[in-house]
């Protein structure tokens, strides 16, 4: 900002100096020819420009400027033009008996002028002076304005923007700026103290938790303390996961807000801290007719410091240079051919800084049921035709749910494989190997899918190694109730087998069907070799166990492992809960796996007590007898009569 200010002021001074030089060459009354270098000038409202009329070298007189319509623009005698309103006018320069004109066109403004002062909440000891240093900016450029100052209290005196503490008390100092036909105003709160004083030089700080090298966005800030008290200031951050503080130095950690306090001799100053770290989403779309692809990255939060020209920016994604097409309002348009699908890091580099932004290159942003179906019809490479050797963890894509979806009873499922060998074998077709299941990431982003019916192997079939389903709710959902022997009749709602990860998921079903054989159906999956965490399954009826061996389970039927192969994964069910008024088990069997912090709660009150103890993930809201995920909320009293 300092560099911008200096540049702008230098232009004004140069204009004044140039007029002086023109006036120092000949007699003031001498004849001359005066011209404008350009016949027309197009500017934006609220901007200022130094006019540069040209005269003969022997002219020693003054230049006089005027505008035909001062509701459009004003011009000072020094040639400083201020665009006041939208429209057209004629600017005239007079040099002796000669004159020249220029057509001025003023277009609409894209921003509004801003009045800044050196402080907004001040503590000033009696007898101390403080310079308010008012400045008006338009589009990050300082402009020339006229200032006036007033106070509602005799506790301070004012002289050209400098206030002096006179007596103990409080005052509101009003700063007004006249600029471009408008009046800007700002109130500054002032507390005048006597004897001991203690105050910080800033009451709010905005930082960015991104790696910056050179000049650019601040990642830390130094808070100065003004005091005549003795002792050591005690600094503290209310949330050190957002920002830490040591000896007045605030360091950004993660996106969020916190309060930093500085305390000395019982007096405390509070500094509001905001940390910005927008996680950009790269969206890739392809025109089905032309085949043209485009990728966008949202960097709107950094718009104020990004260059206006794409030529001044280079972007690399995970170390690979990416062709940049243009920047529009913080949106970076990239050539998609070299961007890998998945979670990446984009390095946006200019002459001033390097900004590292976490991004996601999505195969598909899902906004409708039809687009959800494309996961199976367009992207899914499982089934009998899949190559078992193709074990790319993202071979089936990275999918982001961008809206709540209502399937209205429609069914969905991926039938990933048709293997004859036992899933418990340690052979080549063991489920933690590269199988014909579903690979990829499905991120619900806190959205809810309702009234969906899972097909015989669940919604995702086999969730393979390194694959993830997260941050999504499945409510009013139905699990496949077919009795077709061992061919998928014992799947869960989400999957038949989970070798990857299920995290931060809600499942709400009215009841759980009884399976056709040992290890029956379940809310999440039949068999777990991977990890399920931060998940809640709600059975909305008072369903009870039967005497059959193929009992359903609220969450998982079997937490499994392979005792033969040491390197094989062990299923891990952690920090997950079920809610059922019946006597169903959360898990029917734990065989060589790990099941920690899981239970079936008899009520939401019990569930909330457990969650308060163990913590939970994002998108949830737990109350005494209510539970919600995203837009879905169920009250315990609204469940079936058994609940």
C-alpha positions in Angstrom: 0.0 0.0 0.0 2.8 2.4 0.7 4.3 1.9 -2.7 0.9 2.7 -4.3 0.5 5.8 -2.2 3.9 7.1 -3.2 3.3 6.4 -6.9 0.0 8.3 -6.8 1.4 11.3 -5.0 4.4 11.4 -7.3 2.0 11.9 -10.3 0.4 14.9 -8.6 3.7 16.5 -7.7 4.9 15.9 -11.3 1.9 17.7 -12.6 2.5 20.7 -10.4 6.2 20.7 -11.2 5.5 20.5 -14.9 3.2 23.5 -14.8 6.0 25.4 -12.9 8.5 24.5 -15.5 6.2 25.7 -18.3 5.8 29.0 -16.5 9.5 29.7 -16.2 10.6 30.0 -19.9 9.3 33.3 -21.2 7.2 36.4 -20.4 3.8 35.7 -19.0 2.1 37.8 -21.6 3.9 36.2 -24.6 1.9 34.5 -27.3 1.9 30.7 -27.3 0.1 27.6 -28.6 -1.4 25.2 -26.1 -2.5 21.6 -26.9 -3.6 18.4 -25.1 -1.6 15.3 -26.1 -4.9 13.5 -26.6 -8.2 14.6 -28.1 -10.3 12.3 -25.9 -9.9 10.8 -22.5 -11.9 7.9 -21.0 -11.8 7.5 -17.2 -13.7 5.8 -14.4 -15.8 7.8 -11.9 -14.0 8.6 -8.6 -10.5 8.4 -10.2 -8.0 11.3 -10.4 -5.7 12.1 -13.2 -3.0 14.7 -13.7 -3.6 16.6 -17.0 -0.5 17.3 -19.1 -1.2 20.2 -21.5 1.7 21.2 -23.8 2.8 24.8 -24.6 5.6 26.5 -26.6 9.0 26.6 -24.8 8.9 30.4 -24.6 5.6 30.6 -22.7 6.1 32.0 -19.2 2.5 32.2 -18.1 0.1 30.1 -16.1 -2.2 27.4 -17.4 -5.9 27.5 -16.5 -8.1 24.5 -16.6 -11.9 24.2 -16.6 -14.6 21.6 -17.3 -17.8 22.4 -19.1 -19.9 20.3 -16.7 -18.6 20.1 -13.1 -21.2 17.4 -12.3 -19.1 15.2 -14.5 -15.6 16.3 -13.5 -13.7 19.1 -11.7 -10.2 20.3 -12.6 -7.9 22.1 -10.2 -5.6 24.9 -11.4 -2.8 22.5 -11.0 -4.4 20.2 -13.6 -5.7 17.5 -11.2 -8.9 16.1 -12.8 -11.4 14.4 -10.5 -14.1 12.3 -12.2 -17.3 13.2 -10.3 -20.2 11.7 -12.3 -21.0 9.5 -15.3 -21.3 11.2 -18.6 -19.4 13.4 -21.1 -18.0 16.9 -20.9 -15.3 19.1 -22.4 -12.1 20.0 -20.6 -10.5 23.2 -21.6 -6.9 24.5 -20.9 -6.1 28.2 -21.3 -2.6 29.6 -21.9 -2.7 33.3 -22.5 -5.0 34.0 -25.5 -4.7 30.4 -26.6 -6.8 27.4 -25.6 -7.3 23.8 -26.3 -10.1 21.3 -25.6 -10.4 17.6 -24.9 -13.4 15.4 -24.9 -13.9 13.6 -21.5 -15.9 10.4 -21.1 -16.6 9.2 -17.5 -17.8 5.6 -17.2 -19.5 4.1 -14.1 -17.4 3.2 -11.1 -16.6 -0.4 -10.1 -15.8 0.4 -6.5 -16.6 3.1 -3.9 -14.1 5.5 -2.2 -13.0 4.5 1.3 -12.0 6.8 4.1 -9.3 5.4 6.4 -7.8 6.8 9.6 -4.8 5.8 11.7 -7.1 4.3 14.3 -10.8 3.7 15.1 -10.7 3.1 18.9 -7.9 5.0 20.7 -6.7 5.5 24.2 -4.8 8.7 24.7 -3.1 9.9 27.9 -3.8 13.4 29.0 -1.3 15.7 27.2 -0.5 13.3 24.4 -1.0 14.1 20.7 -2.2 11.6 18.1 -2.3 12.2 14.3 -5.4 10.8 12.8 -3.7 10.7 9.3 -7.0 10.5 7.3 -6.6 9.1 3.7 -9.2 8.4 1.0 -8.6 5.5 -1.4 -10.2 4.5 -4.6 -9.4 1.1 -6.1 -6.3 0.9 -3.8 -5.0 4.2 -5.0 -4.8 7.2 -2.6 -6.6 10.2 -3.9 -6.5 13.9 -2.9 -9.5 15.0 -0.7 -10.4 17.8 1.7 -10.8 16.9 5.4 -12.7 18.4 8.3 -12.6 17.3 12.0 -15.0 17.7 14.9 -15.5 16.3 18.4 -18.4 15.9 20.7 -16.3 16.4 23.9 -14.0 19.0 25.4 -11.8 16.1 26.6 -9.8 16.5 23.3 -8.7 19.4 21.1 -8.3 19.2 17.3 -5.9 20.9 15.0 -5.6 19.8 11.3 -6.2 16.2 12.1 -4.0 16.1 15.3 -6.0 15.5 18.4 -4.6 16.1 21.9 -5.9 14.7 25.2 -7.0 17.5 27.5 -8.8 15.8 30.3 -10.0 12.3 31.4 -13.1 11.3 29.6 -14.4 9.9 26.3 -14.9 11.6 23.0 -16.1 10.7 19.5 -14.0 12.5 16.8 -15.7 12.7 13.5 -13.5 12.8 10.4 -15.2 14.0 7.1 -13.7 13.9 3.7 -15.1 15.8 0.7 -14.2 14.0 -2.5 -15.6 13.8 -6.0 -18.9 15.5 -5.0 -19.6 13.1 -2.1 -18.9 13.3 1.7 -17.3 10.4 3.5 -17.5 10.2 7.3 -15.8 8.1 10.0 -16.2 8.2 13.8 -13.2 7.5 15.9 -13.7 6.6 19.5 -11.2 8.2 21.9 -10.7 7.4 25.6 -8.6 10.0 27.5 -6.8 8.4 30.5 -4.7 9.9 33.3 -1.8 8.3 35.0 -1.3 4.7 33.9 -2.4 4.0 30.4 -2.3 0.7 28.4 -3.7 0.2 24.9 -2.9 -1.7 21.7 -2.2 0.0 18.3 -4.8 -2.2 16.6 -8.1 -3.7 17.6 -8.5 -6.0 14.6 -6.2 -8.1 12.4 -6.8 -10.0 9.2 -4.2 -12.6 8.1 -3.9 -15.4 5.6 -2.7 -18.9 6.6 -0.9 -19.5 3.3 2.8 -19.6 2.6 3.9 -16.2 1.2 7.4 -15.4 0.1 8.4 -11.8 -0.5 5.8 -9.1 -0.5 2.2 -10.0 -0.5 -0.5 -11.1 1.9 0.4 -11.0 5.6 0.8 -14.3 7.5 1.6 -12.7 10.8 1.2 -9.3 12.5 3.0 -7.4 15.2 0.7 -5.7 17.8 2.2 -2.7 19.5 1.4 -1.8 23.1 1.5 1.8 24.4 1.8 2.0 28.2 3.6 3.7 31.0 2.9 0.8 33.3 5.7 -1.5 34.5 5.6 -5.3 34.2 5.3 -7.9 31.6 2.3 -8.1 29.2 0.6 -11.5 29.2 -0.6 -12.5 25.7 -3.2 -15.2 25.0 -5.1 -16.5 22.0 -8.6 -17.8 22.7 -8.2 -20.5 20.0 -4.6 -21.5 19.2 -5.8 -23.7 16.4 -6.7 -20.5 14.5 -3.8 -18.2 15.6 -1.1 -18.1 18.1 0.5 -15.1 19.8 3.9 -14.5 21.5 5.1 -11.2 22.7 2.6 -9.4 20.5 3.4 -11.4 17.3 0.3 -13.1 15.9 0.8 -16.1 13.6 -1.9 -17.5 11.4 -2.6 -21.2 11.7 -6.0 -22.1 10.2 -9.1 -20.4 8.8 -11.4 -19.0 11.4 -11.7 -16.3 14.0 -10.3 -15.8 17.5 -9.6 -13.1 20.0 -6.1 -12.2 21.2 -5.8 -10.6 24.6 -3.0 -8.5 26.1 -3.2 -8.1 29.9 -1.1 -6.0 32.2 -1.8 -5.1 35.8 -5.5 -6.1 35.5 -6.0 -4.1 32.3 -6.9 -6.1 29.2 -6.9 -5.1 25.5 -8.8 -7.4 23.0 -7.8 -7.8 19.4 -10.2 -9.5 17.0 -8.3 -11.8 14.6 -9.6 -13.3 11.4 -7.7 -15.9 9.5 -8.6 -16.5 5.8 -7.6 -19.6 4.0 -10.1 -20.3 1.3 -9.9 -23.8 -0.1 -10.3 -23.4 -3.8 -12.2 -25.9 -5.8 -11.0 -26.6 -9.3 -14.0 -27.5 -11.4 -13.4 -29.3 -14.7 -16.1 -29.4 -17.3 -16.1 -30.7 -20.9 -18.4 -29.6 -23.7 -19.9 -32.9 -25.0 -20.3 -31.5 -28.5 -16.9 -29.7 -29.0 -14.8 -31.6 -26.5 -13.5 -28.3 -25.2 -12.6 -28.4 -21.5 -12.2 -25.6 -19.0 -11.0 -25.5 -15.4 -11.7 -22.7 -12.9 -10.0 -21.9 -9.6 -11.7 -19.4 -7.2 -9.1 -17.0 -5.8 -11.6 -14.2 -5.2 -10.3 -13.7 -1.6 -6.9 -12.7 -3.1 -8.3 -10.6 -5.9 -7.1 -7.3 -4.4 -3.4 -8.4 -4.7 -3.6 -10.4 -8.0 -2.2 -8.7 -11.1 -4.9 -7.6 -13.6 -3.1 -9.4 -16.4 -2.7 -13.1 -16.7 0.7 -12.6 -18.3 2.0 -11.5 -14.8 1.0 -14.8 -13.1 2.2 -18.3 -13.4 0.4 -21.3 -11.9 1.7 -24.7 -11.1 -0.3 -27.6 -9.8 1.6 -30.2 -7.7 4.8 -29.1 -9.4 3.5 -29.1 -13.0 3.2 -25.9 -14.9 -0.4 -25.1 -16.0 -1.2 -22.8 -18.8 -3.2 -19.8 -17.5 -5.8 -18.3 -19.8 -7.1 -15.3 -17.9 -8.1 -13.9 -14.6 -11.6 -12.5 -14.1 -12.6 -11.2 -10.7 -10.4 -13.7 -8.9 -11.3 -16.7 -11.1 -8.3 -18.3 -12.7 -9.1 -20.2 -15.9 -6.6 -23.0 -16.5 -5.8 -25.5 -19.2 -7.1 -28.7 -17.8 -4.9 -31.1 -19.7 -2.1 -31.2 -17.1 -4.2 -31.0 -13.9 -4.5 -34.4 -12.1 -7.8 -35.2 -10.5 -7.9 -35.1 -6.7 -6.6 -33.0 -3.9 -3.8 -30.9 -5.1 -1.8 -27.7 -4.3 -1.8 -24.8 -6.7 1.1 -22.4 -6.5 0.1 -18.9 -7.8 3.2 -16.9 -8.4 3.7 -13.2 -9.3 6.7 -10.9 -8.9 5.5 -10.1 -5.4 4.6 -13.4 -3.8 4.0 -17.1 -4.1 0.6 -18.2 -2.8 0.0 -21.9 -2.1 -3.7 -22.7 -2.3 -5.2 -26.1 -1.5 -7.5 -27.2 -4.3 -9.6 -30.1 -5.5 -9.8 -31.0 -9.1 -13.2 -32.7 -9.4 -14.2 -35.2 -12.0 -17.8 -34.0 -11.5 -19.6 -31.5 -9.5 -23.0 -33.1 -8.7 -26.0 -30.8 -8.7 -28.8 -33.3 -9.7 -29.9 -36.9 -9.5 -29.0 -37.3 -13.1 -25.5 -36.2 -12.5 -25.2 -38.5 -9.5 -26.2 -41.4 -11.8 -23.2 -40.5 -14.0 -20.9 -41.9 -11.4 -22.0 -45.3 -12.5 -22.9 -44.8 -16.2 -19.9 -42.5 -17.2 -17.1 -42.9 -14.7 -17.3 -46.3 -13.0 -14.8 -48.8 -14.3 -15.7 -51.7 -12.0 -17.5 -54.8 -12.9 -16.4 -57.8 -15.0 -14.7 -55.6 -17.6 -12.4 -53.8 -15.2 -8.7 -54.4 -15.3 -7.7 -55.9 -11.9 -4.2 -54.5 -12.3 -5.5 -50.9 -12.7 -5.2 -49.8 -9.1 -5.2 -46.0 -9.5 -6.9 -44.9 -6.3 -8.8 -42.3 -8.3 -9.5 -44.3 -11.4 -13.3 -43.8 -11.0 -13.0 -40.1 -10.1 -13.3 -37.4 -7.5 -16.9 -36.4 -7.0 -18.3 -33.4 -5.0 -21.9 -33.1 -4.1 -23.0 -29.5 -4.5 -26.7 -29.8 -3.5 -29.2 -31.8 -1.5 -30.7 -34.5 -3.6 -34.1 -36.3 -3.4 -34.2 -39.6 -5.2 -38.0 -40.0 -4.7 -37.6 -43.8 -4.2 -35.2 -44.4 -7.1 -32.5 -47.0 -6.7 -28.8 -46.7 -7.2 -25.8 -49.1 -6.8 -22.5 -50.2 -8.2 -22.1 -54.0 -8.7 -18.3 -54.0 -8.6 -17.3 -57.6 -9.0 -18.4 -61.1 -9.5 -15.8 -63.2 -7.8 -16.1 -66.8 -7.0 -13.3 -66.9 -4.4 -13.9 -66.2 -0.8 -13.3 -62.6 0.3 -11.6 -64.1 3.4 -8.8 -65.7 1.4 -5.3 -64.2 1.4 -5.0 -64.7 -2.3 -4.8 -62.3 -5.2 -8.5 -61.4 -5.0 -8.5 -60.4 -1.4 -10.6 -57.2 -1.1 -7.7 -54.9 0.0 -6.0 -55.6 -3.4 -6.7 -53.9 -6.7 -10.2 -55.2 -7.2 -13.1 -54.5 -9.5 -14.7 -52.3 -6.9 -15.3 -48.6 -6.7 -12.1 -46.4 -6.5 -12.2 -42.7 -5.8 -13.5 -40.0 -3.5 -17.1 -39.0 -2.9 -17.3 -35.7 -0.8 -20.8 -34.8 0.2 -19.7 -31.3 1.5 -22.4 -31.5 4.2 -25.3 -32.2 1.8 -28.0 -34.8 2.3 -29.4 -37.5 -0.1 -32.9 -38.5 0.7 -35.3 -41.3 -0.3 -32.7 -43.3 -2.1 -32.9 -47.1 -2.3 -29.7 -49.1 -2.4 -29.3 -51.9 -4.8 -28.1 -55.4 -3.7 -24.5 -54.5 -3.0 -25.2 -51.1 -1.5 -24.7 -47.7 -3.0 -21.0 -48.0 -3.7 -20.5 -51.8 -3.8 -17.0 -52.3 -2.6 -15.3 -49.2 -1.4 -11.7 -50.1 -2.3 -8.4 -49.4 -0.7 -7.5 -45.6 -0.5 -11.1 -44.8 -1.6 -13.3 -42.5 0.5 -16.9 -41.6 1.1 -17.3 -38.6 3.4 -19.3 -35.7 4.6 -22.7 -36.9 3.4 -26.1 -37.8 4.9 -28.3 -40.6 3.6 -31.8 -40.2 5.1 -35.2 -41.9 4.7 -33.0 -44.5 2.9 -33.9 -48.1 2.1 -31.6 -51.1 2.1 -32.0 -53.8 -0.5 -34.4 -56.4 0.9 -34.0 -59.2 -1.7 -33.5 -62.7 -0.5 -31.1 -64.0 -3.2 -28.7 -66.2 -1.3 -25.2 -65.1 -1.0 -25.4 -62.8 -4.0 -25.4 -59.4 -2.3 -28.4 -60.0 0.0 -26.3 -59.0 3.1 -25.0 -55.6 2.0 -25.2 -52.4 4.0 -26.8 -49.2 2.8 -23.5 -47.5 1.8 -21.5 -50.6 0.7 -21.2 -54.3 0.9 -17.5 -54.2 1.8 -15.4 -51.2 3.0 -11.7 -51.5 2.5 -11.2 -47.7 2.2 -12.7 -45.0 4.5 -16.1 -43.8 5.5 -16.0 -40.6 7.5 -18.5 -38.1 8.8 -21.5 -39.8 7.4 -25.2 -40.0 8.7 -27.4 -42.9 7.8 -31.1 -42.8 8.8 -33.3 -45.8 7.9 -36.7 -46.9 9.2 -35.6 -50.5 9.7 -32.9 -53.0 8.8 -33.9 -56.0 6.7 -32.8 -59.4 8.0 -30.2 -61.0 5.8 -30.4 -64.4 4.1 -27.3 -65.9 5.7 -24.7 -65.3 8.5 -23.5 -61.8 8.9 -26.6 -60.0 7.7 -27.4 -56.4 6.7 -26.2 -53.2 8.4 -26.5 -49.5 8.3 -23.1 -48.9 6.7 -21.7 -52.2 5.4 -21.6 -55.9 6.0 -17.8 -56.3 6.3 -15.3 -53.7 7.3 -11.6 -54.0 6.5 -11.0 -50.3 6.3 -12.0 -47.5 8.6 -15.3 -45.9 9.6 -15.2 -42.9 11.9 -17.4 -39.9 13.0 -20.5 -41.7 11.8 -24.0 -42.0 13.1 -26.6 -44.6 12.1 -30.2 -44.0 13.2 -32.8 -46.8 13.0 -36.1 -45.0 13.2 -38.2 -48.0 14.5 -37.9 -50.0 17.7 -36.5 -52.9 15.9 -35.4 -56.0 17.9 -33.1 -58.9 17.3 -34.6 -62.2 16.3 -33.4 -65.8 16.9 -31.9 -66.0 13.3 -28.2 -66.2 12.8 -28.3 -63.6 10.1 -29.0 -60.7 12.4 -28.8 -57.1 11.1 -26.5 -54.7 12.9 -27.0 -50.9 13.3 -23.6 -50.0 11.8 -21.4 -52.9 10.7 -22.1 -56.6 10.8 -18.5 -57.7 10.9 -15.3 -55.8 11.7 -12.8 -58.1 10.0 -9.2 -58.7 9.4 -7.1 -61.4 7.8 -5.1 -63.5 10.4 -3.1 -65.2 7.6 -1.5 -62.2 5.9 0.2 -59.9 8.4 0.2 -56.9 6.0 -3.5 -57.1 5.4 -5.5 -54.2 6.9 -7.6 -54.6 10.1 -11.0 -53.1 10.1 -11.3 -50.1 12.4 -14.6 -48.7 13.7 -13.9 -45.6 15.7 -15.9 -42.7 17.2 -19.1 -43.9 15.6 -22.6 -44.4 17.1 -26.0 -45.9 16.5 -29.4 -44.9 17.8 -32.0 -47.6 18.2 -34.8 -48.2 20.7 -34.6 -51.9 20.0 -32.0 -54.3 21.2 -30.0 -54.4 17.9 -26.2 -54.6 18.2 -23.9 -51.9 16.8 -21.7 -54.7 15.5 -22.4 -58.4 15.4 -18.8 -59.7 15.1 -15.3 -58.3 15.6 -12.9 -60.8 13.9 -9.3 -59.6 14.0 -10.3 -56.0 13.6 -10.4 -53.1 15.9 -13.6 -51.5 17.3 -13.1 -48.6 19.6 -15.5 -46.0 20.9 -18.7 -47.3 19.3 -22.1 -48.1 20.9 -25.8 -48.1 20.3 -27.5 -45.4 22.3 -31.1 -45.7 23.5 -31.8 -42.0 23.0 -30.4 -38.8 21.6 -29.6 -37.7 25.1 -27.2 -40.7 25.5 -25.8 -40.1 22.0 -25.1 -36.5 22.7 -23.4 -37.3 26.0 -21.0 -39.6 24.1 -20.3 -37.1 21.4 -19.6 -34.4 23.9 -17.1 -36.6 25.4 -15.4 -37.8 22.2 -15.8 -34.9 19.8 -17.1 -35.2 16.3 -16.8 -33.9 12.7 -18.1 -31.0 10.7 -21.7 -30.3 9.5 -23.3 -31.8 12.7 -25.5 -30.1 15.2 -26.3 -32.1 18.4 -28.9 -31.0 21.0 -30.4 -32.7 23.9 -33.1 -34.5 22.0 -32.3 -33.5 18.4 -29.8 -34.4 15.8 -29.1 -32.7 12.5 -26.6 -33.1 9.7 -26.6 -30.4 7.1 -30.2 -29.5 6.2 -31.6 -32.7 7.8 -32.9 -32.6 11.4 -34.9 -35.2 13.3 -36.4 -34.6 16.8 -36.6 -37.7 19.0 -40.3 -37.0 19.7 -41.0 -37.1 16.0 -39.8 -40.7 15.5 -42.1 -43.7 15.5 -44.0 -44.5 18.6 -41.4 -47.0 19.9 -38.9 -44.1 20.0 
